[in-house]
Amino acid sequence: MRFFNKGETLAYEGEPAETLFVLQDGKIGIFKNNKLITEISGKGSIIGELSLILNQERSASIIALEDSSVLEIKVTAEDLIVKYPEVALQILKNLAKRLVKTTNQLSELKNNLPD
């Protein structure tokens, strides 16, 4: 378990992704180019998984928006599937939900554009 004070950075945009985080308490912000993209506050929320799965540098910074505690799991995507299948399944579900949400938002945006 790691504790981050409000304003502390869990991970920086552009750095190698070697860990993912599971939020236990608090609120975390995802920042792209120093702009807040989304806030995460649900206990058990998995954070930082995209870059880990893609084996790429972090695509965004992860910053505590309030005092927060997280589990930090150092793992490769392959080991995640083998050692933590329940976490891998939750990640798949979360990614699917995000894709549906984004698809719906894009559809609404397209429907509201003038012909």
N, C-alpha and C positions, 0 to 999 in steps of 0.2 A: 504494500500500500504506500502510495506517495501522496504528499500534501502539497498543494500549490496555493500560494497567496494570490489574492486578486491582482491581476496584471502580470503575473508570472507566465512565461511561455513554456508549454509542454514540449512543443516541437516547432521548428522553424521551416518556413517555405524554402525549398531548395536543398534541404539536408537529406541524407540517406534515410530511408524508412526501415528501421529494424525492430520497431515495437508498435503495438497497438495499445489503446487505453480503454478501460471499462470504467465509466463514471459511477462512483459510489455516492457522492454528495456534492452539491454545488452547481455551478453553471459554467459551461465552456463555450468559447466563441471560436468560429472558424473564420480566418481572415485571409483574403486573397488580395495581394498588392496593397496591404494595409487597410483594406475595407472589410467590414464585417459582412460575411455572407450568410451565416446562420448561427443560431444559438442552440445549445444542447443542454438540457437540464434533467432529463429522465434517468433515474437510477437504473443502472445496467446498460445504458447506452454505450455502444461500441464506437470508438473514435479513432481515426487515423488508419483505417483498414485499407482504403483504396490504394494508396501508394505501396503498402506492404504487399497486397495481392498482385499488383502490377510490377513489383520489384523496380519501382522508380523513385526518384526523389520526391519529397513531400510537395504536393501541389498547392498547399496552403499552410499557414501557420495556425497553431492551436494554442489559444491563450485563455487562462482562467478569467472569467468575467466576475467571479466572486470567489471567496475562499472555497477550494474544492479538493476532494480526495478521489484518487483514481487508482485502479489496479493497472500496473504497467506490465504488459506481457511481451517479452522479447522472444520472437519466434519468426520463422519463415512461413510463407504461405503454405508450403507443402507440409511442414510440421504442424501447422495450425489444423489442417484437415485431419491429420492422423491423431495428434495428441488431444485436440480440443474440438471434436466433431460438433458438439452442441453449440460452440461459439461460431464455428464455420457456418452451420445451418442458420443461426440468427443473422449473421452477416448477409447471407444470401437473401433471406427474407427482407432485411432492411434495404438492400440494394434494389430488390424488386419493387418495394413500396416507393422508393425514391424515383425510380424510373416511371412508375405509373403517375406519380404526382407531377413530374416534369412533363410527361406526355400530355396530361390534362391541362397543365398551364399553357403549353405551347398551342394546344388545340383552341383554348379560349382566346389566346392572343391572336391567333390566325383568324378566328371567327369574328373578332372585333375590328379587324383591319378593313378599311374601305375597299370595295371591289375595283 
